Amino acid sequence: MDERGAVPDDALGDVAYLARSANRVRVLETLATGPHERRALQEATGTTRTTLGRVLGELQERGWAERTADGDYVATPTGELVVGEFRPLVDAMETIGTLGDVAAWLPLEELSIELGRFRDATVRRSEPHAPLALVEYLAERIREASTMRVMTFLAPPSPVGEALQDGADEGELTMEGVLAGGLVEFLRDEGHQPPDWREFTGSAGRIYRYEGHVPCNLFIVDETALVMNDRPPGSTAAVESEDEAIRAELAALFESYREDADRVHAEFFA
């Protein structure tokens, strides 16, 4: 049984109060930025005079807004907390609507950013009539890249392997890879497609063996981050983002696993 118990009706009522009106959210968010004279508040929120008067009265009754000695309106500390907690919920719901099922397998438990940060991300999928579309897209990005960081337990499909080999041969690509779940052994013993891992590790690639499970298949290609489905046998979708905060968090995630991994040198693949 959920130890949190039933959701209090009063709490649900407060959530519903804000959720039923974008005007209420806009007014409270604006007041949380500092005191506003009534006319300036009306202009900032785009509300009518009648609507603004009603919302201000409601917010004051709830203890979320108050009038200053100068006659301006401002959010109370409680009001600031309320809108500060409510906005991430709205952003998360918007993100779930945008990303759909892929939102469920983002490694949020290992990141210090909220789901709502991904609301502007792009979802890329392989379709039944084009099963390699996602793989080919990733290969194209690699061919254009100069740096790449990878964390995965999946062997690179042929287009990706060829792109890695070409980047190494042309001296235009450097890569760090954290390979998990016995992948380095698989590539040594069973890998018969590009890249040539001994050659690649000796030139363009710094490869690390991670013994455990990694939470996702991650590719940071120059300024773009792609998080791919972590459910075997392969990736069917990817969340792509160029958001600086997302990329920084995913880079930190990569580095945390790299620190717990062992460097694999070219001789390993002999």
C-alpha positions in Angstrom: 0.0 0.0 0.0 1.2 3.5 -0.8 2.6 4.9 2.4 1.6 8.4 1.4 -2.0 7.5 1.8 -5.0 9.3 0.3 -4.5 12.7 -1.3 -6.1 15.4 0.8 -9.1 17.0 -0.7 -7.9 20.5 0.2 -4.6 20.0 -1.7 -6.5 18.7 -4.7 -8.8 21.7 -4.5 -5.8 24.1 -4.5 -4.3 22.3 -7.6 -7.7 22.4 -9.3 -8.1 26.0 -8.5 -5.0 27.0 -10.5 -5.4 24.3 -13.1 -8.9 25.6 -14.2 -7.6 29.0 -15.2 -4.5 30.2 -17.1 -5.3 33.7 -15.9 -4.8 32.7 -12.2 -1.5 31.1 -13.0 -0.3 34.1 -15.0 -1.4 36.6 -12.3 0.3 34.6 -9.5 3.5 34.0 -11.5 3.7 37.7 -12.3 3.1 38.7 -8.7 5.9 36.3 -7.7 8.3 38.4 -9.6 7.7 41.4 -7.4 5.1 44.1 -6.5 2.9 45.4 -9.4 0.5 48.3 -9.6 -2.9 47.1 -10.7 -2.8 48.7 -14.2 0.7 47.4 -14.9 -0.4 43.9 -13.7 -3.4 44.0 -16.1 -1.1 44.8 -19.0 1.5 42.2 -18.0 -1.0 39.4 -17.7 -3.4 40.4 -20.5 -6.4 40.0 -18.3 -9.5 42.2 -18.3 -10.1 44.6 -15.4 -13.0 42.5 -14.1 -11.2 39.2 -14.4 -8.1 40.7 -12.7 -10.1 42.1 -9.8 -11.8 38.7 -9.2 -8.5 36.8 -9.4 -6.8 39.2 -7.0 -9.6 38.8 -4.5 -9.4 35.0 -4.7 -5.6 35.0 -4.3 -5.8 37.3 -1.3 -8.5 35.1 0.3 -6.2 32.1 -0.1 -3.3 33.9 1.4 -1.3 33.7 -1.8 -1.3 37.5 -2.6 -1.4 40.7 -0.6 -1.3 44.5 -1.0 1.7 46.4 0.0 1.7 49.7 1.9 2.1 51.5 -1.4 -1.1 49.8 -2.7 0.7 47.4 -5.1 0.0 43.7 -5.3 2.6 41.0 -4.6 2.7 37.3 -4.0 3.1 36.2 -0.4 5.9 33.8 0.5 3.2 31.0 0.4 2.0 32.2 -3.0 5.6 32.1 -4.3 5.9 28.5 -3.1 2.5 27.5 -4.6 3.3 28.8 -8.1 6.9 27.6 -7.9 5.7 24.0 -7.3 2.8 24.3 -9.7 4.8 25.4 -12.8 7.0 22.2 -12.9 3.9 20.1 -12.8 2.4 22.0 -15.8 5.8 21.7 -17.6 5.9 18.0 -16.9 2.4 17.3 -18.2 3.2 19.3 -21.3 6.4 17.3 -21.8 4.5 14.0 -21.4 2.1 15.1 -24.0 4.9 16.0 -26.3 7.2 13.0 -25.8 4.5 10.4 -25.3 5.7 7.0 -24.2 9.4 7.8 -24.5 9.2 10.2 -21.5 8.9 7.1 -19.2 12.4 5.8 -20.0 14.4 9.0 -19.6 16.9 8.5 -16.8 15.4 11.2 -14.6 16.2 9.4 -11.4 19.9 10.0 -12.2 19.6 13.6 -13.4 19.1 16.7 -11.4 16.7 18.3 -13.9 13.0 18.0 -14.1 11.0 16.3 -16.8 9.6 19.6 -17.9 13.1 20.6 -19.1 12.6 18.2 -22.0 9.4 19.8 -23.3 11.2 21.3 -26.3 13.0 18.1 -27.2 12.5 16.2 -30.4 11.4 12.6 -30.6 12.8 10.6 -33.4 11.5 7.2 -34.2 12.2 4.3 -36.6 9.0 3.5 -38.5 7.9 0.1 -39.7 8.4 1.1 -43.4 11.9 2.7 -42.5 13.3 0.6 -39.7 16.8 2.0 -40.1 15.8 5.7 -40.3 16.9 6.4 -36.7 20.2 4.6 -37.2 20.9 6.4 -40.5 20.1 9.7 -38.8 22.6 9.0 -36.1 25.2 8.0 -38.6 24.7 11.2 -40.5 25.2 13.3 -37.3 28.4 11.3 -36.5 29.8 12.1 -40.0 29.3 15.8 -39.3 30.8 15.6 -35.8 34.2 16.3 -34.4 33.6 14.9 -30.8 31.3 12.2 -29.5 30.6 10.6 -26.2 28.7 7.3 -26.0 27.3 5.2 -23.2 25.6 2.0 -24.4 25.3 -1.7 -24.2 24.4 -2.1 -27.9 26.8 -2.9 -30.7 26.8 -0.2 -33.3 24.7 -1.0 -36.4 26.6 -1.0 -39.7 25.8 2.6 -40.7 26.9 3.9 -37.4 30.1 1.7 -37.4 31.0 2.9 -40.9 30.5 6.5 -39.8 32.8 6.0 -36.9 35.4 4.3 -39.1 35.3 7.1 -41.7 35.6 9.7 -39.0 38.7 8.0 -37.5 40.3 7.4 -41.0 39.9 11.1 -41.9 41.2 12.2 -38.5 38.1 14.4 -37.9 36.4 12.5 -35.0 37.4 11.7 -31.5 35.2 9.5 -29.3 34.9 8.4 -25.7 32.8 5.3 -25.2 31.5 3.6 -22.0 30.5 0.2 -23.2 28.5 -1.9 -20.7 27.2 -5.3 -20.1 29.9 -7.3 -21.7 29.8 -5.3 -24.9 33.6 -4.9 -25.3 34.0 -8.7 -25.1 31.3 -9.1 -27.7 32.9 -6.6 -30.0 36.3 -8.4 -29.6 34.9 -11.9 -30.1 32.0 -11.4 -32.4 32.4 -7.9 -34.0 32.8 -8.4 -37.7 31.7 -5.0 -39.0 33.1 -1.5 -38.8 34.8 0.0 -37.1 38.0 -2.0 -36.7 38.1 -1.7 -32.9 41.8 -2.2 -32.5 42.6 0.5 -35.0 39.8 2.7 -33.8 40.9 2.5 -30.1 44.4 3.2 -31.1 43.6 6.4 -32.9 40.2 8.1 -32.5 38.6 6.3 -29.6 39.0 6.0 -25.8 37.0 3.0 -24.8 36.0 2.0 -21.2 34.4 -1.2 -20.0 31.6 -0.8 -17.5 30.6 -4.1 -15.8 27.1 -3.2 -14.8 23.9 -1.8 -16.3 23.7 1.7 -17.7 20.3 3.5 -17.6 20.1 4.4 -21.2 21.9 4.5 -24.5 23.4 7.9 -24.7 25.0 9.8 -27.6 26.4 13.3 -27.1 27.4 14.4 -30.6 29.1 17.8 -30.6 26.3 20.0 -29.2 23.5 17.5 -29.5 22.4 14.9 -27.0 20.4 11.8 -27.9 18.9 9.5 -25.4 17.8 6.2 -26.9 15.5 3.5 -25.6 17.3 1.3 -23.1 15.1 -1.8 -23.8 16.7 -4.5 -25.8 17.0 -5.8 -28.4 17.5 -2.4 -29.9 16.6 1.3 -29.9 13.3 2.3 -31.6 13.2 5.9 -30.5 15.4 8.7 -29.3 14.9 12.0 -27.5 17.1 14.6 -29.1 18.0 18.0 -27.5 20.4 20.8 -27.9 19.4 22.4 -24.6 22.5 23.3 -22.7 21.3 22.3 -19.3 20.1 18.9 -20.6 23.4 18.3 -22.4 25.4 19.3 -19.3 23.4 16.9 -17.1 23.8 14.0 -19.6 27.5 14.8 -19.9 27.8 14.6 -16.1 25.9 11.3 -16.2 28.3 9.9 -18.8 31.3 11.0 -16.7 29.9 9.4 -13.6 29.8 6.0 -15.3 33.1 6.6 -17.0 34.7 7.1 -13.6 33.5 3.7 -12.5 34.7 2.0 -15.7 38.0 0.5 -16.8 40.0 1.8 -19.7 40.3 -0.7 -22.6 43.4 -0.3 -24.8 43.8 -1.3 -28.4 45.6 -4.5 -27.5 42.4 -5.9 -26.0 40.9 -6.2 -29.4 43.9 -8.0 -30.9 
